[in-house]
């Protein structure tokens, strides 16, 4: 029985080293793919981002959201107009033009981590890797929606929402401060955490099944010994 346990431990160590060796080239290839073809991911998400910003800031109308390149930069730019005030109508705030941008590479952080882990993960057949990719797709869209639009809104469209000064009154909006807090979380490891969580959810169904079958086999061998 002790011999079988040692064999399992040795096999686990080999799997960990193999995973690390596969992870580096997997990361490089996925990184290169998103650098060359990342725009395919950006285009379908922009209308969703626009709609979410309008939901977060009902007084804003998003006129245009697009990916712009030039001067060595690749950014997602959002242009909006304030068409009504959050608390009460004020001439100063109406028809104010707002614009803001975020580096397009922020959009690639989640999928680069997710697919690097999925393609490098040990004990997965090609078919199951593709299944894991399909499982991750709706989750990837979900994490992008709770990241990029909130970051844009908190950074560029949140000033009239957090603190509005008009005449003699000043109003603080709690949901605006929540957006700023979430933005800080995303910029300080939150994106990486969400990507890791999605990877675990996508891989877990196959990994748990393999662990169960491996345990049953080792248990049978131990009983026979």
C-alpha positions in Angstrom: 0.0 0.0 0.0 2.9 2.4 0.8 4.4 1.7 -2.6 1.2 2.6 -4.4 1.0 5.9 -2.4 4.6 6.7 -3.3 3.8 6.1 -7.0 0.8 8.5 -6.8 3.0 11.2 -5.2 5.7 10.8 -7.9 3.0 11.0 -10.6 1.6 14.1 -9.1 5.0 15.8 -9.0 5.6 14.9 -12.6 2.2 16.4 -13.5 3.0 19.6 -11.7 6.4 20.0 -13.5 4.8 19.1 -16.8 2.1 21.7 -16.3 4.7 24.4 -15.6 6.6 23.4 -18.7 3.5 23.6 -20.8 2.2 26.8 -19.3 5.1 29.0 -20.6 4.7 28.2 -24.3 0.9 28.2 -23.9 1.0 31.7 -22.4 3.3 32.9 -25.2 1.1 31.5 -27.9 -2.2 32.8 -26.4 -0.6 36.2 -25.8 0.6 36.4 -29.5 -2.9 35.4 -30.7 -4.6 38.2 -28.8 -2.0 40.7 -29.9 -2.6 39.8 -33.5 -6.4 38.9 -33.5 -7.7 40.5 -30.3 -9.9 42.9 -32.3 -12.2 39.9 -33.0 -13.1 39.8 -29.3 -13.5 43.6 -29.0 -16.1 44.4 -31.7 -19.0 42.3 -30.4 -18.5 43.5 -26.8 -18.6 47.2 -27.5 -22.5 47.5 -27.9 -22.8 45.6 -24.6 -20.4 48.0 -22.9 -22.3 51.0 -24.2 -25.6 49.7 -22.9 -24.1 48.9 -19.5 -22.6 52.4 -19.1 -26.0 53.9 -19.8 -27.5 51.6 -17.1 -24.9 52.6 -14.6 -25.3 56.3 -15.5 -28.9 56.9 -16.6 -28.3 60.6 -17.3 -25.6 59.7 -19.9 -26.3 58.9 -23.5 -23.4 57.0 -25.1 -23.1 58.4 -28.6 -20.2 56.3 -29.7 -17.9 53.6 -28.5 -15.1 52.4 -30.7 -11.6 51.0 -30.8 -9.0 53.5 -31.9 -5.4 53.0 -32.8 -2.6 55.5 -33.5 0.5 57.0 -32.0 1.5 53.6 -30.7 -1.7 53.3 -28.6 -4.7 51.0 -28.9 -7.6 52.2 -26.9 -11.4 51.8 -26.5 -12.9 55.3 -26.6 -16.4 56.1 -25.3 -18.1 59.5 -26.0 -21.3 60.4 -24.2 -23.6 63.4 -23.5 -25.3 64.2 -20.3 -29.0 64.6 -21.3 -30.5 64.9 -17.8 -29.3 65.5 -14.2 -29.3 62.7 -11.6 -30.9 64.8 -8.8 -32.5 67.8 -10.6 -32.3 69.6 -13.8 -29.4 72.1 -14.0 -28.4 74.1 -17.1 -24.7 73.7 -16.2 -24.8 69.9 -16.5 -27.1 69.4 -19.4 -25.6 68.7 -22.9 -22.1 68.4 -21.4 -19.9 66.3 -23.6 -17.9 63.5 -21.9 -15.3 61.2 -23.3 -12.9 58.6 -21.9 -10.8 55.7 -22.9 -9.2 52.5 -21.6 -6.3 50.5 -23.0 -7.7 47.7 -25.2 -5.1 45.4 -23.6 -7.2 45.5 -20.4 -9.8 43.5 -22.3 -7.2 40.7 -23.1 -6.1 40.1 -19.5 -8.9 37.7 -18.7 -8.8 35.5 -21.8 -5.0 35.3 -21.9 -4.9 33.9 -18.3 -8.0 31.6 -18.8 -6.9 30.0 -22.1 -3.2 29.7 -21.1 -4.3 27.6 -18.1 -6.9 25.6 -20.0 -4.4 24.7 -22.8 -1.6 23.9 -20.4 -3.7 21.9 -17.9 -2.6 18.3 -17.5 -4.7 15.2 -18.0 -7.1 16.8 -20.4 -7.8 15.4 -23.8 -8.1 17.7 -26.8 -11.9 17.2 -26.8 -12.2 18.1 -23.2 -10.0 21.2 -23.6 -12.4 22.4 -26.3 -15.3 21.7 -24.0 -13.6 23.7 -21.3 -13.1 26.6 -23.8 -16.9 26.5 -24.6 -17.7 26.5 -20.8 -15.5 29.5 -20.3 -17.0 31.7 -23.1 -20.2 32.9 -21.3 -18.2 33.3 -18.1 -15.6 35.4 -20.0 -18.3 37.7 -21.3 -19.7 38.0 -17.8 -16.3 39.0 -16.2 -15.6 41.5 -19.1 -19.0 43.1 -18.4 -18.3 43.6 -14.7 -14.9 44.9 -15.4 -14.4 47.2 -18.5 -17.7 49.2 -18.4 -17.5 49.7 -14.7 -13.8 50.8 -15.0 -14.7 53.3 -17.8 -17.7 54.6 -15.8 -15.8 55.0 -12.6 -12.8 56.6 -14.2 -14.4 59.0 -16.7 -18.1 59.3 -16.2 -18.4 59.2 -12.4 -17.7 62.8 -11.4 -21.3 64.1 -11.6 -22.4 60.8 -10.1 -20.2 60.7 -7.0 -20.2 64.3 -6.1 -22.5 66.8 -7.8 -22.1 70.5 -7.0 -24.9 72.8 -8.2 -25.6 76.1 -6.5 -25.8 75.5 -2.7 -26.1 71.8 -2.5 -23.8 68.8 -2.8 -24.9 65.2 -3.1 -22.9 62.0 -2.6 -24.1 58.9 -4.4 -23.2 55.6 -2.7 -23.3 53.6 -5.9 -20.8 55.9 -7.4 -18.3 55.3 -4.6 -19.0 51.5 -5.0 -18.0 51.8 -8.7 -14.7 53.5 -7.7 -14.0 50.8 -5.1 -14.6 48.1 -7.7 -12.3 49.9 -10.1 -9.6 49.8 -7.4 -10.2 46.1 -6.9 -9.9 45.3 -10.6 -6.7 47.3 -10.9 -5.1 45.6 -8.0 -5.4 41.9 -8.8 -9.1 41.6 -9.3 -8.8 40.8 -13.0 -6.3 38.1 -12.4 -8.5 36.6 -9.6 -11.6 36.5 -11.8 -9.7 34.9 -14.7 -8.3 32.2 -12.3 -11.8 31.6 -11.0 -13.2 31.2 -14.5 -10.4 28.8 -15.4 -11.1 26.6 -12.3 -14.9 26.5 -13.1 -14.2 25.5 -16.7 -11.6 22.8 -15.9 -13.2 21.5 -12.7 -15.8 19.1 -14.2 -13.1 17.1 -16.0 -10.5 17.3 -13.3 -12.9 16.1 -10.6 -13.9 13.2 -12.8 -10.3 12.2 -13.4 -9.4 12.5 -9.7 -12.4 10.2 -8.8 -11.4 7.5 -11.3 -7.7 7.7 -10.3 -8.6 7.4 -6.7 -10.9 4.3 -7.4 -8.1 2.6 -9.3 -5.5 3.3 -6.6 -7.9 2.0 -4.0 -8.4 -1.2 -5.9 -4.7 -1.8 -6.3 -4.1 -1.1 -2.6 -6.8 -3.6 -1.6 -5.3 -6.2 -3.9 -1.9 -5.6 -2.4 
